[in-house]
Structure formats: C-alpha cells, structure tokens
C-alpha cells in the first residue's frame, strides 16, 4: 500500500513540475510590453528563469519516469529528492518573480547590480 501512495505522490510531483515548467515557459515567451520593450529586470533575470524552467521540466520528466517505471520506492529517499528538487527549482523562481514587490529583495538587487530596480511597474 505504501508503494502505491509513494508512486501517486511521485507522479503528482511530476505532473506539478511539468505544469509549472510549461507555465513558466509561456510566461517567459510573453515577457515585454505590447510595443516590444523589455524591462532591464526582465532582461537580467530572463536567462536565470529559462534555466530554472528547464531544470523544472527535466525534474518533471525524471519523476515521471521514476513514478511509471521505478521500483523500490523509499519514503525518506524519495521525499528528500522531491524536497531538493523544490528547493533548487521552484523556490528560486518564486523569489525572482516576487523580488520587485519586496523592499529588501529590491535593495539587494540594486546593491548587487548597481542599478535601480526597473520592472516596468509605475508611471
């Protein structure tokens, strides 16, 4: 019974990862204003977000394979793999996407890049 529950959890994580990757790729494809202007923040974070979306896609395919064809599921090992995958792909994307709305993150971005935060919001 535990193996079936773990297999469903792995397939659920795979599905979520694939949907997130698809969503992020669609969002990245629609970056910019209608006139074609891309903000400096979007230009600076675009390559990182593409890399993270690709990593999320790859992890989704990995967990899909593990869920469909894997044998010998261990709760601790599998849980640790899913946790590491989430920390390495999902968490950084959430940080980068929400950075313009966080004052401390905006200050850190401005300090690191020595430029003002320009995400296109405002006047």
C-alpha positions as CSV (number, residue, x, y, z in Angstrom):
1,X,0.0,0.0,0.0
2,X,2.8,2.4,0.9
3,X,4.4,1.8,-2.6
4,X,1.1,2.8,-4.3
5,X,0.9,6.0,-2.2
6,X,4.5,6.9,-2.9
7,X,4.0,6.2,-6.6
8,X,1.0,8.5,-6.7
9,X,3.0,11.2,-4.8
10,X,5.8,10.9,-7.3
11,X,3.5,11.1,-10.3
12,X,1.7,14.1,-8.7
13,X,5.0,15.9,-8.2
14,X,6.0,15.1,-11.8
15,X,2.7,16.5,-13.1
16,X,3.1,19.6,-11.0
17,X,6.7,20.1,-12.1
18,X,5.7,19.7,-15.8
19,X,2.8,22.1,-15.4
20,X,5.0,24.7,-13.6
21,X,7.6,24.4,-16.3
22,X,5.0,24.9,-19.1
23,X,3.5,27.9,-17.3
24,X,6.9,29.5,-16.8
25,X,7.9,28.9,-20.4
26,X,4.7,30.5,-21.6
27,X,5.2,33.5,-19.2
28,X,8.8,33.9,-20.4
29,X,7.6,33.8,-24.0
30,X,5.2,36.7,-23.3
31,X,7.7,39.0,-21.5
32,X,7.6,42.6,-22.5
33,X,5.1,45.3,-23.2
34,X,3.0,45.4,-26.4
35,X,5.4,47.7,-28.1
36,X,8.3,45.2,-27.6
37,X,10.0,46.9,-24.7
38,X,11.6,44.5,-22.2
39,X,12.5,46.0,-18.8
40,X,16.0,45.8,-17.5
41,X,14.9,43.5,-14.7
42,X,13.3,41.1,-17.2
43,X,16.5,41.1,-19.3
44,X,18.7,40.5,-16.3
45,X,16.6,37.6,-14.9
46,X,15.5,36.0,-18.2
47,X,18.4,33.6,-18.6
48,X,18.1,32.5,-15.0
49,X,14.4,31.9,-15.3
50,X,14.9,30.0,-18.5
51,X,17.5,27.8,-16.8
52,X,15.2,27.2,-13.8
53,X,12.2,26.4,-16.0
54,X,14.4,23.9,-18.0
55,X,15.5,22.3,-14.7
56,X,11.9,22.0,-13.6
57,X,11.0,20.4,-16.9
58,X,13.9,17.9,-16.5
59,X,12.9,17.1,-12.9
60,X,9.3,16.6,-14.0
61,X,10.4,14.1,-16.7
62,X,12.7,12.4,-14.1
63,X,10.0,12.0,-11.6
64,X,7.5,10.9,-14.3
65,X,10.0,8.1,-15.3
66,X,10.5,7.2,-11.6
67,X,6.8,7.1,-11.0
68,X,6.0,5.0,-14.0
69,X,9.0,2.6,-14.2
70,X,10.8,2.9,-10.9
71,X,10.8,0.2,-8.4
72,X,12.0,0.1,-4.8
73,X,10.5,3.4,-3.5
74,X,11.9,4.6,-0.2
75,X,9.9,7.2,1.7
76,X,13.0,9.0,3.0
77,X,15.0,9.0,-0.2
78,X,12.1,10.0,-2.4
79,X,10.9,12.7,0.0
80,X,14.4,14.1,0.1
81,X,14.7,14.1,-3.7
82,X,11.4,16.0,-4.0
83,X,12.4,18.4,-1.3
84,X,15.8,19.1,-3.0
85,X,14.1,19.5,-6.4
86,X,11.7,22.0,-5.0
87,X,14.4,24.0,-3.2
88,X,16.6,24.1,-6.3
89,X,13.9,25.0,-8.9
90,X,10.6,26.2,-7.5
91,X,11.9,28.3,-4.6
92,X,14.3,30.4,-6.7
93,X,11.7,31.1,-9.3
94,X,9.3,32.3,-6.6
95,X,12.0,34.6,-5.2
96,X,12.9,36.1,-8.6
97,X,9.3,36.6,-9.6
98,X,8.4,38.3,-6.3
99,X,11.6,40.3,-5.8
100,X,10.2,43.6,-7.3
101,X,7.4,43.5,-4.6
102,X,9.8,43.0,-1.7
103,X,11.7,46.0,-0.5
104,X,14.6,44.0,1.0
105,X,15.0,42.0,-2.2
106,X,14.9,45.1,-4.3
107,X,17.6,46.7,-2.2
108,X,19.7,43.6,-2.5
109,X,19.2,43.6,-6.3
110,X,20.2,47.2,-6.6
111,X,23.3,46.6,-4.4
112,X,24.4,43.6,-6.4
113,X,23.8,45.1,-9.9
114,X,24.5,48.7,-9.0
115,X,21.3,49.7,-11.0
116,X,17.8,50.8,-10.0
117,X,15.1,48.1,-9.9
118,X,13.0,48.7,-13.0
119,X,10.4,46.1,-13.5
120,X,8.1,48.3,-15.6
121,X,5.7,49.0,-12.7
122,X,4.7,52.5,-12.1
123,X,4.3,55.5,-14.3
